[in-house]
Amino acid sequence: MTTIRIIGVPMDLGASRRGVDMGPFAVRYTDLRERLEKLGHTVEDAGNVHVPFREDAEKGAQRGARYLGAITEVCRIVAQQSQQALADGRVPLVLGGDHALAAGSVAGAAAHLAAKNERIGLIWMDAHGDLNTPGTSRSGNVHGMPLAHLLGHGDTALATVAGLRPAVRPENVVLVGVRDLDGPEREHIDRWGLKALTMRALDERGVRAVMEEAIATASAGTAGIWVSFDLDVVTPEAAPGVGTAVPGGMTFREAHLAMEMLADTGKLVGIDLVEVNPVLDERNRTAAVATDLLLSALGKRIL
């Protein structure tokens, strides 16, 4: 078993709807630590990264990317904590907060591996592509931009929070479960050579075949896989309390199978769990689903 380090990032600066800043508290409230320990893991809780209030974050506002300066600083701290966790032999479990935090968590892990001349693979499980830049975004919400910045595009400061640009190579990145893309994101997928396994692929081929392809892509020539999991990849009927719900996602069991298959690889180096919004939830049901999925990714089995 492993030692897991929980890092909370109570940030909602990247989103237009409020509430995801309470996500780390909601997920912890489901007895996450105790349940991980019952699986045999050692768990360290590093607490929460400091995130400024929106009123203070206005100082770093920029046209095309709301609160970009403040988000970049938060991501820089998250990158440091992610990198340090891996250096200490821990598996970082990063609880959000909005998905903008992944521009830091994944970059920190990539920097840790790059210091050993190794690469990281990334599986991005999300209803959305998160592939906009400040120049292409219609909303200016940075939680729609982290993957673009991890690939080295967009704002220089956000794309280099861990000193590495790009943090991930397109041939080692795969999107799973996407079903809500805008025009620029479609163009970026094509131009940047990304593999996108959409909900249509899941419908036609099933979870097993899709995840086998995703794992193979993220594993090719890499030293480990980071999974960035947005709860909105799951259908809203199973996980209603998310930042930006989209109908027609993965079912509860499909998501579990995906996470169980990731656990089976033995290659997970870290996980983001993001966009749990208790304000929009029903009796903390989405946080409970999030914890169940994390347990599956970290080794819980039916038999």
Secondary structure, DSSP 4 states (H G I P E B T S, - for coil): --EEEEEEE---TT-SSS-GGGHHHHHHTTTHHHHHHHTT-EEEEEEE-----HHHHGGG-BTTBTTHHHHHHHHHHHHHHHHHHHHTT-EEEEEESSGGGHHHHHHHHHHHHHTTT---EEEEE-SB-----TTT-SS--GGGSHHHHHTT-S-HHHHTTTS-SSSS-GGGEEEES--B--HHHHHHHHHHT-EEE-HHHHHHH-HHHHHHHHHHHHHTT-S-EEEEEEGGGB-TTT---BSS--SS-B-HHHHHHHHHHHHHHT-EEEEEEE-B-GGGSSTTHHHHHHHHHHHHHTT----
